[in-house]
Amino acid sequence: MASGKKQIPKRGPYEIVLAQSNKRAAQEYAESLRPIIIETMLPARSGKGMGPKALAAALNAKGIPTARDAQWHPETVRRVLMRLGPSLKQEFKEAWLEDSLRKMVAQIKEDFPLNVKR
């Protein structure tokens, strides 16, 4: 190291395979959480939404463990949300619209009951 540069250790093929395996497992776990995250975020939609801190608290309250069987933290939630990407946002919008329509129909039925005699 005469030049004063730090040498980066070379990675062997097993480390690369392990890294790919870990990445794949993390993606699969994030995908398994997709419906739970959407379901957890729906009630907060009426307000400003649910940030990572509130979502972490909600997941902990439901007893849902992280991939490493630990408590959720805002940064852990952010990483899962990043893994799920823009498709989560679209799915959430669709679920919210469906939920909103269901609630509106229920409210209309409650406000204007049909008394049809046959």
C-alpha positions as CSV (number, residue, x, y, z in Angstrom):
1,M,0.0,0.0,0.0
2,A,2.7,2.4,-1.0
3,S,0.2,4.7,-2.8
4,G,-1.8,5.3,0.4
5,K,-5.0,4.0,-1.1
6,K,-7.2,1.6,0.8
7,Q,-7.4,-1.7,-0.8
8,I,-10.9,-3.2,-1.3
9,P,-11.0,-6.8,-0.4
10,K,-11.9,-9.1,-3.3
11,R,-15.2,-10.9,-3.0
12,G,-15.3,-14.5,-3.7
13,P,-18.1,-16.2,-5.7
14,Y,-19.8,-17.5,-2.5
15,E,-20.2,-14.0,-1.2
16,I,-21.9,-12.9,-4.4
17,V,-24.2,-15.8,-4.3
18,L,-25.0,-15.2,-0.7
19,A,-25.7,-11.5,-1.4
20,Q,-28.0,-12.4,-4.3
21,S,-29.8,-15.0,-2.1
22,N,-30.3,-12.4,0.7
23,K,-31.6,-9.8,-1.7
24,R,-34.1,-12.4,-3.2
25,A,-35.2,-13.4,0.3
26,A,-35.7,-9.8,1.3
27,Q,-37.8,-9.1,-1.8
28,E,-40.0,-12.2,-1.2
29,Y,-40.6,-11.1,2.4
30,A,-41.5,-7.6,1.3
31,E,-43.9,-9.0,-1.2
32,S,-45.5,-11.2,1.5
33,L,-46.1,-8.0,3.5
34,R,-47.8,-6.1,0.6
35,P,-51.4,-7.0,1.5
36,I,-50.8,-6.3,5.2
37,I,-49.2,-2.9,4.6
38,I,-52.1,-1.9,2.3
39,E,-54.7,-3.1,4.8
40,T,-52.8,-1.2,7.6
41,M,-52.6,2.0,5.7
42,L,-56.2,2.2,4.5
43,P,-57.8,3.6,7.7
44,A,-55.3,6.5,7.7
45,R,-56.1,7.5,4.1
46,S,-58.7,10.0,5.2
47,G,-56.2,12.2,6.8
48,K,-52.7,13.0,5.7
49,G,-51.7,9.3,5.4
50,M,-49.5,7.0,7.4
51,G,-45.8,7.7,7.5
52,P,-43.1,5.1,8.3
53,K,-43.2,5.9,12.0
54,A,-47.0,5.3,12.3
55,L,-46.8,2.3,10.0
56,A,-44.0,0.8,12.2
57,A,-46.1,1.3,15.3
58,A,-49.1,-0.3,13.6
59,L,-47.2,-3.3,12.5
60,N,-45.7,-3.8,15.9
61,A,-49.2,-3.4,17.5
62,K,-50.5,-6.2,15.2
63,G,-47.6,-8.4,16.2
64,I,-46.2,-8.7,12.7
65,P,-42.4,-9.4,13.0
66,T,-39.7,-8.2,10.6
67,A,-37.8,-10.7,8.5
68,R,-35.4,-11.1,11.4
69,D,-38.1,-11.5,13.9
70,A,-37.6,-8.1,15.5
71,Q,-39.6,-4.9,16.1
72,W,-40.4,-2.6,13.3
73,H,-38.6,0.8,13.1
74,P,-39.3,3.6,10.6
75,E,-36.2,2.9,8.6
76,T,-37.1,-0.8,8.3
77,V,-40.5,0.3,7.0
78,R,-38.9,2.7,4.5
79,R,-36.7,-0.1,3.2
80,V,-39.6,-2.5,2.7
81,L,-41.6,0.3,1.0
82,M,-38.7,1.0,-1.3
83,R,-38.5,-2.7,-2.2
84,L,-42.2,-2.8,-3.1
85,G,-41.8,0.3,-5.3
86,P,-44.3,2.3,-7.2
87,S,-46.6,-0.7,-7.7
88,L,-47.5,-0.5,-4.0
89,K,-48.7,3.1,-4.5
90,Q,-50.9,2.1,-7.4
91,E,-52.3,-1.0,-5.5
92,F,-53.0,1.2,-2.5
93,K,-54.9,3.8,-4.6
94,E,-57.0,1.0,-6.1
95,A,-57.7,-0.5,-2.7
96,W,-58.6,2.9,-1.2
97,L,-61.0,3.6,-4.0
98,E,-62.6,0.2,-3.6
99,D,-62.9,0.7,0.2
100,S,-64.3,4.2,-0.3
101,L,-66.9,3.1,-2.7
102,R,-67.9,0.2,-0.4
103,K,-68.3,2.7,2.5
104,M,-70.3,5.2,0.3
105,V,-72.7,2.4,-0.8
106,A,-73.2,1.3,2.8
107,Q,-73.9,4.9,3.8
108,I,-76.4,5.4,1.0
109,K,-78.2,2.2,1.9
110,E,-78.3,3.3,5.5
111,D,-79.6,6.8,4.7
112,F,-82.1,5.7,2.1
113,P,-83.4,2.2,3.0
114,L,-85.5,0.5,0.3
115,N,-88.9,-0.6,1.5
116,V,-90.1,-2.6,-1.4
117,K,-93.2,-4.7,-1.0
118,R,-93.9,-7.5,-3.4
